[in-house]
Amino acid sequence: ILWHAGLSPMKEILFDKNLHWMGHVHRLDNRLTRQILHSQQRKGKRNHGRPRLSFKDTTERNMKWK
């Protein structure tokens, strides 16, 4: 349906928005948002199951997908 309307697939739209936001945050000064994006996950007791993906991990995975 999106193809008939001349629109991009939702995955591609979300990927572009993600990259746009990452670029915006990367250009920020040393603000809390940028510090959180580049920080490591906390250490200590872990929950059961697979580790949670951070926004940074998701973006890196999407970059490999593209």
CORJO-V762111 format. One record per pair of residues at least 12 apart in sequence whose ideal C-beta (glycine too) atoms are under 7 Angstrom apart, sorted by the first residue. I is the first residue (numbers start at 1). J is the second residue. Records with the same first field share a line. If there is no record, write none. Layout:
I = J / J
This chain:
15 = 62 / 66
18 = 59 / 62
22 = 59
25 = 37
37 = 55 / 56
41 = 54
